[in-house]
Amino acid sequence: MMARVIAPSRTRLIAAVFPFLALWGCALAINRYSIPEEMEEGSFVANLATDLGLDVRSLVERKAKLDVIHSKNYLDINKETGELIIREKIDRESICMTKTTSCFLKMDVILENPIRIFNIELEIMDINDNAPVFRRRTMHLDVSEATPPGERFSLTNAVDADVGANTIKTYYLSESKYFNIDIQTGSDGSKYVDLVLSGNLDREQQSVHNLILTAVDGGVPPRSGTASIVINVLDINDNAPKFSQPVFSVNVSENSAAGTVVMTLNATDLDEGTNAQLVYSYTLYTSEKTQELFSLDPNSGEIKVKGVIDYEESQSFEMYIQAQDRGANPLSGHCKVMVFITDLNDNYPEVLIKSVKSSLTEDVAVGTLIAVITVSDRDSGANGVVELTLNRQRSLPFLLNKSSEGYFELLVSKPLDREIISKYDITLRVTDKGSPPLSENETITLEILDINDNAPKFPQSFYTIHVVENNLPGALLTSLSALDPDLNENQYLVYFIMEKEIVNTSMSMLFSINPENGDLYALKTFDYEREREFLFHIEARDSGVPPLSSNVTVHIIILDQNDNTPLIVSPWRARGSVVEEVIPRSTDKGHLVAKVIAIDADSEQNARVTYQLLQITDASLFSLDQYNGEIRTTRMFSYRDPRQQRLVIVAKDNGEPALSATVTIKISTVEHVMSFSETTELPIEYDVFTDLNLYLVIGLGAVSFLLLITILVIIVLKCQKPKPKAIKIPPANRNSVISRNSVISQRSSTIADSTLISSDAYWYSLFLAETRKGKVVVRQPIIPKGAGYFVSSIPRSIGPSETTDSRASTLEYSK
């Protein structure tokens, strides 16, 4: 009962002292077996049933099991055969950590019913399954190149997990003429190796030595392991810096910018570390000026431009440079650098004006000296050869004449004209022959002074000015402005009217011109019916010395205004009276009853008169031709028609606004009227010379006498050639009338008209001869008192509606 209780747990059996002692007697003797490590799974170890004297069938019944003490269960019991077999590969090195030659795996075989325990010891035999391994696969050693031969250096040993003959047996070193190894054996039989220096090292020849150390064990077949040995040869300062050549030559362009690299010195030192770190510096043989112009980088040996390099000051520089290492006992090397300066075209040519004139008159002669100029260039060779030219952007009337080396004269080459160009900016351009060429400009400002060489000019040579009659005295007619391209007093113009007489009247009495600005004014009021046009000259004169002038022709044309009312001259009547006409009642249709004739002193449309019936007793009895003023019957008279008819006729011109005059005609009808042939002149009867007609004849005689006296006075004045006097025209006499004659021949009347032109510009007389009832009636308008006049004949018109204009004439008035 107690065995069954403690069987499941071996730990509890050991913990309980008494039960352990009770079971101890049940344990049998120890069975020992030996197997090599690394046997395959399922490999046969021993037949436990046979060795333990057990029935194979009882193994199952008694629940045989294997209990491994302090280890993993690598074995198992085949209960069918009673064999002990490998359950898992056994690694001796993992079971026996210590380097012992013997390695046992202890286990118990436990049977139940009754409990029996069999002790088994399984010796694990070592095989050469592990190669030597170095704890450090790569070993680094630093050895100074000054280390003497025979110096020893300890190396890390290799280890081999195997034991006995399978452990490390020896070491091998790769071939080297500088190193070998010394193998030593420790008290425990371990092999140790030292690296021994066998020759003199030179870091400059070989700075690193790579060796292979091989450890070989004693197994069959042997196994080996390797490690790399990297030996760094430590430098000593045993080499001085060296330049590639003792003297360097380099070309540098002048005016190189600061910071421009001239060259980089590269001295070499076979040493390393601080022994190879070089410091560059100038030696005492290098001048201070050179050190001011060039900088030397102490670390890189780079030489740069520091100052301004000018070829004209120095063409070359010498530098003495040393390179020194940073060793404990520094070593140095030296070289010489020759810097040659390359000339550049860096100096602009110069222009110097020795003598110059700032102004010239425009009439100077060709070849006149304006300036003396010198040119120079600090550069040499082609860079110093210069050429002086004028700026040719436009053609200049100047030229350069080379008088001597470096000297030029600026001369006038063409005539000057200030009115075309008043000022010249003469640009002198000097250019050298360098590459690229440099140039410099100098500008001379030359002012051209004016002379009076241009006469004033009007924009046009002939001016036509239209002036409407009845203008106000002092009215501005136009502004005549001449131009003079000269300057100052040569440009100041004075305007005046060139004197000319027209009918003893000076132009200066009719017109006035502002001498400063050329404004032309009318000094009087013009009347189209008296003056139609004026032609004179205006002169513009400058203030130069001598003065120059020019003139222009001015044509003044007076334009008509509708300022004259039509004047009814036929049938004649006293002012405000009614005209009476007598016609027979047996008059046929279309009979000419009367002819209304009105004249207008205006011209063109203002003088075109038309006629209209303003009032009429019977509009069906008479008709009026609106153009010729003829009043005709439109039908025969009847007994119902009244014996007297009253017609009011208006004569209206075509002006704007229209002016008109009216006449009232009273027509009386009688039974019988004496008629005459239209072309027959009848002798005057005794009753013609009535008192009224006598007065008319006396008036005609007086008019004829006055006309004769006027003609004689004019002839005398022309012969005497008196000085021109201003004509004083009364304000009331400003209208003149263009004569218009109409000759109308009808069956019973012959009408002739003449026009009298007076100095008052009125047409005052009209002589009508009319044959009525065997009498000659002469009618004449009233002539203003005190007015001298003469009669001019007017050409007869070819039709009743046509007019012929005659030029007005200026008359002298009798005093």
Secondary structure, DSSP 8 states (H G I E B T S, - for coil): -HHHHHTT-HHHHHH-HHHHHHHHTT----EEEEEETT--TT-EEEEHHHHHT--HHHHHHTT-EEEESSS---EEEETTTTEEEESS---HHHH--S--S--EEEEEEEETTTTEEEEEEEEEE--S----EES-SEEEEEEETT--TT-EEE---EE-S--GGGSEEEEEE---SSEEEEEEE-TTS-EEEEEEE-S---TTT-SEEEEEEEEEESSSS--EEEEEEEEEEE--S----B-S-SEEEEEEETT--TT-EEEE---B-SS-GGGT-EEEEE-TTS-HHHHHHEEE-TTT-EEEE-S---TTT-SEEEEEEEEEE-SSS--EEEEEEEEEEE----S--EEEEEEE-SEEETT--TT-EEEEEEEE-SS-GGGG-EEEEE--SS--SEEEEEEETTEEEEEE-S---TTT-SEEEEEEEEEESSSS--EEEEEEEEEEE--S----B-S-SEEEEEEESS--TT-EEEE---B--S-GGGT-EEEEE---BSSS-BHHHHEEE-TTT-EEEE-S---TTT--EEEEEEEEEE-SSS--EEEEEEEEEEE--S----EEEES---TT--EEEEEETT--TT-EEEE-EEE-SS-GGGG--EEEEEEES-TTTEEE-TTT-EEEESS---TTS-SEEEEEEEEE-SSSS--EEEEEEEEEEES------TT------GGG--HHHHHHHHHHHHHHHHHHHHHHHHHHHHHH----------TT------------EETTEE-----EEETTS-B----EEEEETTEEEEE-----TT--EEE------SSTT--------------
